[in-house]
């Protein structure tokens, strides 16, 4: 799971549950393939984590199951408290308002799907909420449930679907928006790509663009398959009532496929002209997210592109790049990135 740290050396880090607690996986500090697997005590030996990152790690330890949705919730709480900088604090309110609107839209869609399946000839232009409550009371025995449990199931599934949008035309939810950002990134890389045959950035840009294309390909396919689950709302409800955790994992597959790609898309654009595109490209090449191993079992698409091995290691030219002025500048940049990714 990608963790939105602000400390420069921790950008692109991922977390996983382990017997000894949460472990962090950092891109190889030498710039070669592979990762460092470290406990928090090991992280503190190679860098000085920000207050935001220290608090975020403490929240991870008590989170229980690690999922991107749960991580977004606790990272927004920290941003709302101001630990990720003023831009992120202001962005949280906008993100929460957007999520609430998407949640309400998802709930409405699920209720409409239920009504269309069991009231195909009924009018839907009256009070939808009132009609929905009456239908849930009527249908609860068919699902071997009670109205409260059935209502809660629809509400919870609406929460899960809120990040994706449930209709094909919906491009305003978080995942469709991210896919559009990745398409813009792909086009931007192609337009910017250096033409010089000896320019090492040209090869890295080409390889990066290929991996971004794979992310778009698989992300869109999984998104489409997830939205299709609502086509048979009865089966989906029965599945949830039988095992909520398994159903949640099924619905949240797009989150896992595109986990960490917000950072990549944001890093290319954040900072404007303050840093060169080549510098940002080299940084992106080192933190490109890995795809879940299960992805090819989830749908039939072309095989994944090989992992990109960056040719260069990028650090600040300042000697104090870990703790000095260079680190402060990059931390501020990463806080702006947090605001953009919320």
C-alpha positions in Angstrom: 0.0 0.0 0.0 1.4 3.4 -1.0 1.9 5.7 1.9 1.7 9.5 1.3 4.8 10.5 3.3 6.2 14.1 2.9 9.8 13.3 3.9 11.9 13.4 0.6 13.6 10.1 1.2 10.3 8.4 1.9 8.5 9.5 -1.3 7.2 6.4 -3.0 7.4 4.2 0.1 4.9 1.4 0.6 3.7 -0.3 3.7 2.7 -3.9 4.4 1.6 -5.8 7.5 4.1 -8.1 9.1 4.5 -10.2 12.2 6.6 -7.5 13.8 4.2 -4.7 12.9 4.0 -2.5 9.8 7.0 -2.7 7.5 8.0 0.0 5.1 9.3 -0.8 1.6 11.6 1.9 0.2 13.0 2.2 -3.4 16.6 1.0 -3.4 18.7 4.0 -2.2 21.4 3.1 -4.7 19.0 3.6 -7.6 19.2 -0.1 -8.6 16.3 -2.6 -8.8 14.8 -3.9 -5.6 13.6 -2.3 -2.4 14.7 -1.9 1.2 12.4 -3.6 3.8 12.7 -1.6 7.0 10.9 -1.2 10.4 10.4 2.4 11.5 13.5 2.2 13.6 15.5 1.5 10.4 13.8 4.4 8.6 14.9 6.8 11.4 18.5 5.7 10.8 18.6 6.9 7.2 16.5 10.1 7.4 14.7 12.5 9.8 11.0 11.9 9.3 8.6 14.9 9.4 6.1 15.2 12.2 3.4 14.3 9.7 5.1 11.1 8.7 5.8 10.1 12.3 2.1 10.5 13.2 1.0 8.7 10.1 3.2 5.8 10.9 1.7 5.7 14.5 -1.8 5.6 12.9 -0.7 2.7 10.6 0.3 0.6 13.6 -3.2 0.7 15.0 -5.1 0.6 11.7 -5.7 -3.1 11.6 -6.2 -4.3 8.0 -4.3 -2.1 5.6 -6.3 -0.8 2.6 -6.0 2.3 0.5 -9.4 3.6 1.6 -8.5 3.4 5.3 -5.2 5.0 4.7 -6.9 7.9 2.9 -9.1 8.4 5.9 -6.3 8.7 8.4 -4.1 10.8 6.1 -6.9 13.2 5.6 -7.4 13.5 9.3 -3.7 14.5 9.7 -4.0 16.9 6.8 -7.1 18.5 8.3 -5.1 19.1 11.5 -2.5 21.0 9.5 0.4 18.4 9.7 0.8 18.2 5.9 0.9 22.0 5.4 -1.6 24.8 4.8 -2.4 23.8 1.2 -3.3 20.2 2.2 -5.4 21.5 5.1 -7.5 23.6 2.7 -7.7 20.8 0.2 -9.2 18.3 2.7 -12.5 20.2 2.9 -12.9 20.2 -0.8 -12.1 16.5 -1.0 -14.6 15.7 1.7 -17.3 17.6 0.0 -16.6 15.8 -3.3 -16.6 12.4 -1.5 -19.9 13.2 0.1 -21.5 14.0 -3.2 -20.0 10.9 -4.8 -21.3 8.8 -1.9 -24.8 10.2 -2.3 -24.7 9.6 -6.0 -23.6 6.0 -5.5 -26.3 5.3 -2.9 -28.9 6.7 -5.3 -27.6 4.5 -8.1 -27.7 1.4 -6.0 -31.3 2.2 -4.8 -32.4 2.9 -8.4 -30.8 -0.4 -9.6 -32.8 -2.2 -6.9 -36.0 -0.5 -7.8 -35.5 -1.2 -11.6 -35.0 -4.9 -10.8 -38.1 -5.3 -8.6 -40.2 -2.4 -9.9 -39.4 -2.3 -13.6 -42.7 -0.6 -14.5 -43.0 1.7 -11.5 -42.6 5.4 -11.7 -39.3 6.8 -10.4 -40.1 10.5 -10.5 -41.7 10.7 -7.0 -39.9 10.6 -3.7 -37.1 8.1 -4.3 -36.1 7.8 -0.7 -39.7 7.0 0.4 -40.1 4.5 -2.4 -36.7 3.0 -1.5 -37.6 2.6 2.2 -40.9 0.8 1.3 -39.1 -1.5 -1.1 -36.4 -2.4 1.4 -39.0 -3.3 4.0 -40.7 -5.5 1.4 -37.5 -7.2 0.1 -35.8 -7.8 3.4 -37.3 -11.3 3.9 -36.3 -12.3 0.4 -32.7 -11.6 1.4 -33.2 -13.4 4.7 -32.4 -10.1 6.4 -34.1 -7.3 8.2 -34.7 -3.8 6.8 -32.0 -2.2 9.0 -29.3 -4.7 7.8 -30.4 -4.3 4.2 -30.3 -0.5 4.4 -26.8 -0.7 6.1 -25.6 -3.0 3.3 -26.6 -0.5 0.6 -25.1 2.4 2.5 -21.8 0.6 3.0 -21.6 -0.4 -0.6 -22.3 3.1 -1.6 -19.2 4.1 0.5 -17.1 1.6 -1.4 -18.3 2.7 -4.8 -18.0 6.4 -4.0 -14.4 6.6 -5.3 -15.2 5.0 -8.6 -18.6 6.3 -9.7 -21.1 3.7 -10.7 -22.1 4.9 -14.2 -19.9 4.8 -17.2 -20.4 8.5 -17.9 -19.2 9.5 -14.5 -15.8 11.0 -14.7 -15.8 13.1 -11.6 -15.2 10.4 -9.0 -11.6 9.9 -7.8 -10.6 6.9 -9.8 -12.0 8.1 -13.2 -10.3 11.5 -12.5 -7.0 9.7 -11.8 -7.2 7.8 -15.0 -7.8 11.1 -16.9 -4.7 12.5 -15.1 -2.7 9.5 -16.2 -3.8 9.9 -19.8 -2.7 13.5 -19.6 0.6 12.4 -18.2 1.1 9.9 -21.0 0.3 12.5 -23.6 2.6 15.0 -21.9 5.5 12.5 -21.8 5.1 11.9 -25.5 5.0 15.6 -26.3 8.0 16.4 -24.1 10.1 13.4 -24.9 13.7 14.6 -25.8 14.6 13.9 -29.4 18.4 13.6 -29.0 19.5 10.0 -29.5 22.1 10.3 -26.8 19.8 11.9 -24.2 19.3 9.3 -21.5 16.1 11.0 -20.5 14.5 9.9 -23.8 14.8 6.2 -23.0 13.5 6.7 -19.4 10.6 8.8 -20.7 9.7 6.1 -23.2 9.9 3.3 -20.6 7.9 5.4 -18.2 5.2 6.1 -20.8 4.9 2.4 -21.4 4.3 1.6 -17.7 1.8 4.5 -17.5 -0.1 3.0 -20.5 -0.3 -0.4 -18.7 -1.6 1.3 -15.6 -4.3 3.1 -17.7 -5.1 -0.2 -19.5 -5.6 -2.3 -16.4 -7.1 0.5 -14.3 -9.8 1.1 -16.9 -10.6 -2.6 -17.3 -10.9 -3.2 -13.6 -13.0 0.0 -13.2 -15.4 -1.2 -15.9 -15.6 -4.7 -14.3 -16.3 -3.2 -10.9 -19.0 -0.9 -12.1 -20.6 -3.9 -13.9 -21.2 -5.6 -10.4 -24.2 -3.3 -10.0 -25.9 -4.8 -13.1 -27.1 -7.6 -10.9 -27.8 -5.8 -7.7 -29.5 -8.8 -6.1 -26.4 -11.0 -6.4 -24.3 -8.1 -5.1 -26.4 -7.6 -2.0 -26.5 -11.4 -1.3 -22.7 -11.5 -1.6 -22.3 -8.6 0.8 -24.8 -10.0 3.4 -22.9 -13.4 3.2 -19.4 -11.9 3.5 -19.0 -8.1 3.8 -15.2 -8.3 3.8 -14.9 -10.4 0.7 -17.4 -8.1 -1.1 -15.5 -5.0 0.0 -12.2 -6.5 -1.4 -14.0 -7.2 -4.7 -15.4 -3.7 -5.0 -12.2 -2.0 -4.0 -10.0 -3.6 -6.7 -9.6 -0.4 -8.7 -8.1 1.2 -5.6 -5.4 -1.5 -5.4 -4.6 -1.5 -9.2 -4.1 2.3 -9.1 -2.6 2.6 -5.6 0.2 5.1 -5.6 -0.4 6.5 -9.1 -1.8 9.8 -7.7 1.8 10.6 -6.6 3.2 9.9 -10.0 0.6 12.0 -11.8 0.9 14.8 -9.3 4.7 14.8 -9.3 4.9 15.5 -13.0 2.8 18.6 -12.7 3.4 20.0 -9.2 5.9 22.8 -8.9 5.3 24.1 -12.4 8.5 25.5 -13.9 10.4 25.5 -10.5 12.0 22.2 -11.3 13.0 20.8 -14.7 10.9 18.1 -16.3 14.0 15.9 -16.6 14.5 16.0 -12.8 10.9 15.1 -12.2 11.0 12.4 -14.7 14.1 10.8 -13.1 12.3 11.0 -9.7 9.1 9.4 -11.1 11.1 6.6 -12.7 12.3 5.5 -9.2 8.9 5.4 -7.6 6.7 3.9 -10.2 4.2 1.7 -8.4 4.2 -2.1 -8.7 1.1 -3.7 -9.9 -0.7 -6.3 -7.7 0.2 -9.9 -8.4 -3.5 -10.7 -8.6 -4.2 -8.3 -11.4 -3.9 -10.8 -14.3 -6.3 -13.2 -12.5 -8.9 -10.4 -12.1 -9.3 -9.9 -15.9 -8.0 -11.0 -19.2 -5.7 -8.3 -20.6 -2.3 -8.2 -22.1 0.6 -9.1 -19.8 2.3 -6.5 -17.7 5.2 -4.5 -18.9 8.5 -5.3 -17.2 9.4 -3.1 -14.2 11.3 0.0 -15.1 14.8 0.1 -13.8 15.9 3.7 -13.5 19.3 4.5 -15.0 20.1 7.3 -12.6 19.8 8.2 -8.9 18.5 11.7 -8.3 19.4 13.6 -5.1 19.6 17.2 -4.2 22.9 18.8 -5.2 23.1 20.3 -1.7 25.4 18.4 0.6 22.7 18.4 3.3 20.1 16.9 1.0 18.8 14.6 3.8 18.5 17.1 6.6 19.4 20.6 5.2 17.9 23.2 2.9 17.4 20.8 0.0 15.4 18.6 2.2 13.2 21.5 3.4 12.5 22.5 -0.2 11.5 19.0 -1.2 9.3 18.6 1.9 7.4 21.7 1.0 7.1 20.4 -2.6 5.8 17.1 -1.2 3.2 18.9 1.0 2.0 20.7 -2.1 1.8 17.2 -3.7 -0.3 16.0 -0.8 -2.8 18.8 -1.3 -3.1 17.9 -5.0 -3.6 14.2 -4.3 -6.2 14.6 -1.6 
